[in-house]
Amino acid sequence: MDVRMTVNGQPRRVAVEARDSLADALRDGLGLTGTNLACEHGVCGSCTVSVDGEAVRSCLVLALQCEGSQVRTVEGLADGDRLSPLQEAFSAEHGLQCGFCTPGFLTLLQQALDDDPFLDRDEQKLTELLASNLCRCTGYVGIRRAVVRAARAGRGEPPAAD
């Protein structure tokens, strides 16, 4: 059966089996391999995408549930060849090392910043959000700095002084 959804601003149609997850449809059906699969139990966050303005674990969502939905993946964050402010901040603040978890973090954090441009001012909220995705390489320090940099950029403020 086919599922119709808008993915990264483009109307898309993908053939799926009833058991296919959204991650499977994105990766195998649409060739959007930026969404990584790791635990496939919704624990690690590597497969996080945005569906209708909500960050979700795409390994836990059936593709069929996304009929008519707006889906944003890591590939949809950049504007053509220009990285998003959050992607630029990840690079500037060394918020990635091996990079496997990075697409999930980027998608999660972009949705969070879209919902709350002042996310960086609530330490507890930011800590809880970052704890929802797993990273074995960075220790989250660079990722936290990247969120602060991107939030400030989004508000037109200069980067924070170290």
TASULDA-V57610 format. One record per run of one state. SS is the DSSP state (H for helix, E for strand, - for the rest). FROM is the first residue (numbers start at 1). TO is the last residue. Records with the same first field share a line. If there is no record, write none. Layout:
BEGIN
SS = FROM-TO / FROM-TO
END
This chain:
BEGIN
- = 1-1 / 8-9 / 16-20 / 30-47 / 52-53 / 58-61 / 67-69 / 73-73 / 77-78 / 80-81 / 83-84 / 93-101 / 116-118 / 122-122 / 132-140 / 155-162
E = 2-7 / 10-15 / 21-21 / 48-51 / 54-57 / 62-62 / 70-72 / 79-79 / 82-82
H = 22-29 / 63-66 / 74-76 / 85-92 / 102-115 / 119-121 / 123-131 / 141-154
END
